[in-house]
Amino acid sequence: MSNIFIIAAENSAENYGSQVIDEFKKKIPETKFFGVGGDRFIERGVDVILHNREFAIVGLIEIISSIIKLKKYMKLIVNETIKRNTDAVLLIDYPDFNLRLAKKFKRLNIPVYYYISPTVWAWRYSRVKLIKKYIDHLFIIFPFEIDIFKKEKIPFTYTGHPLISSIKITEKKESFKKKLMVEDNELIISLLPGSRKSEVAFLLPEMLKTIKLIKKLFKIKVFIQKADSIEKDLLLDHLKKTKSEHIQIINQKHGYNLINASDIVITTCGTSNLEIAMIGVPFIAVYRVNKLSYFLGKRFVKINLYSIVNILAQKRIIPELIQRDFKAKNIVAETLKLLGSKRLRNETLHQFENIKNKIEQDENPSEIIYKKICKDLLKLNKIKT
């Protein structure tokens, strides 16, 4: 029986980690997982030693202010892996923390696997040295990463993106609209303000200002998709402050059905961008962080596109409103373009389909990861199949 440490410090990482856990449980049910995750991990029997809400930090300044807390968590994790005779480690995304953790695991001679590579193609290319030194095997999800890691002679497997297999639409658009009590002449606008408290604080107030302006132009119903890591009361406080109590909050478990029923989505930059594109709904990507965090981060960024959808398309196919450009009047202007031009809408959806074809694989990423880790553990006599 194997004992595997898994860390999914963020919402999307937990989605992908859950798929890997499901694959192991299906093939080798006695495999034990422990680590960092949230409610979805707990549902799968993972012994969660730290809840991932403790890791919901964004921005360089915010990370710096949390260093003492993160060091304490790192010590706890390392001690637990020693105590439990850990056979393998699967780190998912969250590079600043996970690469430091990898260094400690390497010293303990525990095989280290890394899923969702640090974005060395976007900024801080120097991290390839740390990957080469401390990661035994890397699982990459974007085709343009292949040449980078080939050149650097880093052992990797291209899995394709795990998001495609995780998207499940369980209700038809029309029936879900009826459930939400949306009239035929009403448009649905969905707001996705993020999975971290700081994101909600920076993004939701301006999103709500936008809605007040759009309501003057269209008959709309507005919904906020609540991430699992965000408390409902936090969203309700913002709605109360802005007198937006008419806006309904939808839990993440219904998120894909909500996006599918939407006419347009206003969302934070991040994994949600790819989810919305794969479902096939036009959207506007927005982002704002602490001014100093943005100033410091901007100096290291090598690309001029922020949304992964635009990065994959290698051009701006969806609007990005970042930092100073993230203003209600600008969001309204982009909304009018997407709602007012059938040609633009169709072209956007066509580009989404091209992206899907680029990143889709015949085999599920979780199955590819399961096979690789099992093969290695078999060689080390740490697993039986």
N, C-alpha and C positions, 0 to 999 in steps of 0.2 A: 504493500500500500504506500502510495506516494504522499508526501506532505509538501504542498506548493504555496508559497507566499505570492499574493497578487495585490497590486496597488492600483486603484482607480480613484484618483483624487478629485476627478471632475465628472460632471454629469454624463458627457458623451463617452468618456473612458469607461464608466460603469456599464453603459449599454454594450460596448464592445467586449468588455471583460465578461459580462453575463453570457454572451454567446460562446466564449471559449469554455467557461465553466459548464455550460449545458452540454457541450460536445464531450468533455471529459466524463461527465456524469452519465451520459448516454452510453459511452463505450466502456468506461471503467468506473462504475458507481462508487467504489470504495475510496476513490481519490479524495484526499482532504485538502480543502482550501482555507487559508486564513489571511487576514490582511486589512487593507484600507478600502472601504467602499460605503455604499449606502443601503437603502431599503431593499433594492433588487438583489444585492448580494446576500442580505440576511434571509430573504425569501428562498434563496437557493442553498441555504445551509452553510454559508461561509461564516467562519468565526471572525466577525469584524472587530478588530482590536481598537480601531480608530474610525469614527464616522467621517465620511468625506466632506461633510459640511464644515469641518474644522480647517479644511484646506482651501476654502473658497476665497482666494485672494487674487486680485488682479492689479497690475501696474507695478513698476519698479519700486516706487516709494512705499507702496503698501507692503510689498514683499520684504523690503528692508526693515520696516517697522515690526514685522512678524518673525524676524530671524530667531529670536530666543525661543519662541513657541515651536517653530519648526525644528530647531535643534533638539528640543526635548522629545518631539515626536520621533525623530530619526533614531535617537538613543533607544526609545521604547521598542521600535520596530526591529532594530538590530538584536537587542536582547531577546526578543520573542523568537526570532529566526534561529538563534543559537539554541535556545531552550527546547525548541520543537524539532531539532534535527532536520532542518529544511532541505529538501532534495533539489528544488529549483525555485527560481524567482522570475515572475513575469511583471515587468514594469510597463505601465501604459501611459504614454504621453507625459505631461507635467515635468519637462526636462530639467529645470533648475534644481528641483528637489531630487528627482529620480537619478540623475547622473551622479550626484554626490552619494546617494544611497548605493548605487552600483559599485562605486569605489570600495565601500565598506564590505559589500557582499563578495567582491572579487578577492579581498584579503582573507575572507573566510572559506574560500574555495567552493562557493556555491555557484552552480551554473546560472548565468544571468541572461535572460531574454528580454528584449525591448520591443514593444508593439507601439506603432505610430511614432515614427522617427522624429527627433527634434528637427525643427524647420531650418536646417543649416542653409538651405537654398534661399531663404528669405533674410536671415540675419544671423550673426555670430557663427560664421563658418568654422571658426576655430574649435567648435565643439566636436568636430569629427575626430580630433585627437583623443578626446575623452571617450568617445564611442569605441574607437579602435582599441583603447587600452582596457576598458572596463566591461564592455558588452561582449558576451560570447556569440550571440546571434541576434540580428536585427530583423524585424518584420516591417516592411515598408508598404505603403498603401497607394502611392501616386506613381504613375509610370515615369514621370520626369526625374524621379529620385534614383532610378536604376543606374544611370550613367555616373552619377555622383559617387555612389558607394562601390561601383565597379572600379572606378578610377582610384578610390582610396583603399581598395583591397580589404574592405570590411565584409565579413560573412553576413549575407542577408538573404531573405526570401521575399519576393514580391507577392503579396496576397490579394491585391485589388482592395477596394474600399469596403469595409464591413457594413457601412451604412445601408447599402442597397438591399442586402438580405434582411436587415432589421426593420425596414419600413413596412408596416402592415396597415392597410386601409380596411377597416372592418365594417364600415357602413357607406352606402352610396351617398353621393353628394346631396341629392334631393331629400332623402329620408333624414339625413343628419341636420339639414337646414330646418326641416319641419320640427325636429326634436328641439332645436334651438329657438323655435317660434319666429323664424325669419320669414317675412312676407316676400312674395315673388318680385315685388318692385324694389326690394332693399338689397344693397350691396353688403357683403361681409368684409370687414377689415379686421385683421388679426394683428395683435401686438405681441412680440416676443422680446421682452426687455432683458433677458439673460438669466443665468443660473447662479449669479453671485450677487450678494447684497449691494456691493459697490456699483455693479453694472446697473441694477435697478435704480439706485439713487441717481446715477448720472444720466440715464436714458429715459426712464418712464415719464418724468415731468414734461419733457419736451415732446414726447410722443402724445401725451394727453392734450397739450396745447395744439398739436397738429389736428387731432380729432375734432376739437372745437371749431377749427377753420373749415375742415372738410364737411362737417355737418351743415354748414351754410350752403354747400354746393350740391350735395347728394343726399339721398335718403339712405342711411346706413345703419347697420347693426355692428357693434364693436365688441371684440372679445380679447381678453388677455390670456395667453397660455402661461400657466404657472409652472415653473420648473420644480421638480421634486425637492430640490435643495432650498427653495424659497418658502418662507412661511406666508400663508394667506393673509395674515394680519398686516404684514409689511405692504402688500399690494393694496389692501383696503384702506390703509392710512393715506396712501398717495391719492386714491380715488376720492376720499373724503376731503382732503385738503384742496383738491382742484374741482370739487363739486361734480365729479364724474361717476357718481354711484350707479348710473344706468348701465355702465359697462360691466359685462359679466366676466367672471374668472373661470377658466376651464382648466382642469387638472391635466398634467402631462400625459396621463394614460389615454386621454382622448385627443392628444395633440395632433396626430397624423390625420384623423378624421376632420379636425377643425381646419387644418391647413388645406386639405383637399376641398373643403366646402368654401374656402375663402376666394374672394375676387382679387385681393391684393394683401400682402403681408409686409409689415414694417418690423424689421428684426435687427438685433445686435449682430455684428460680424461674428462668425464662428461656425461651428458644425451645423447649426440650424440652416445656414445658407445652402449647404449641399442637400440637406433634407428637403427643403422647400423646392429646390430645383429638380430633384429626382421625382417629387410628387407632381411637379409641373404647374406651378403657380407663380406668376410674376411677383417680385418683391423688391424692397428697398433695404439696403444694408446700411446700418448706422453705427457709429461708435464714438465714445468720448471717455477719456480717463483724466485723472489728475494732470494739470498742465505741466508740472515738472516731470512726471512719468513720461508724458508724450514727448517732451523736449529731449529727454535723455535717450529714450527708445528710438526716436526718429534718426538719431545720428548713426545708429548701427544697421538700420533697415536697408536692404539692397534692392528692394523692388518697390514699384510705385502703385501697386494694386493691393488692396486689403482683403477683399472677399475671396475665399478659396474658389468660388465659382468663376470669378474673373481671372484668377491665376491659372486655373485649368484651361480656360478658353484662350488665354494669352492676350486678352483684350477686355475692355470694359463693356460687358454685355448687360450688367445690372447696375443701377445707380449706387454709388458709395458716398455717403455723407459723413465725413470724419472730422472730429474735433470742432474747429470753428465753423465748418460747413454744415454741421448738424444743428439745423435751425428749423423750426416749424414751417416757416414760409418755403424753405427749400424742399422739405419733404412733400408739402402740398403740390409744389410745381412738378416734382417727379411723379407724384400720384396721378396728376391730371394727364401727363404724357402717356402713362401706361394704361389708364382707363379710356383715354380719348382716341388712341390709335390702334386699330385692329391689326394693322401691318406690323407695328412695333411689338405688340403682344405676341403675334404669331412667330416673329423672328426670334424673340426671346425664348419662346418655348422650343423652337427648333434648335437653338444653341444648347439648351438644357439637354436635349436628346443626344446631341453630339458628345457632350461631356459624359453622359451615362454610358455610352458605347466605349469611351476611352477607359473608364475605370472598372467596368464590369468584368468579372471572372466567371469561368464555368464552375469552379469549385468554391465553396464558401470559405472565406478567410479563416474562420474559427476551426474548420476542419484541417486546413493547411497547417495552422499553428499546432493543433493537437498532434498531428502526425510527426511534425519535426521534434517537439518536446518528448514525445513517447519514444521515438527512435533513439534520441540521445540518452534518455533515462534507461532504456533497455541495455544499451552498451555499458552503462555504469552499474547494471544490476540493481537499479533503484525502482524498477517497476515490473509488473508481470501483466501480460495481456492474455 
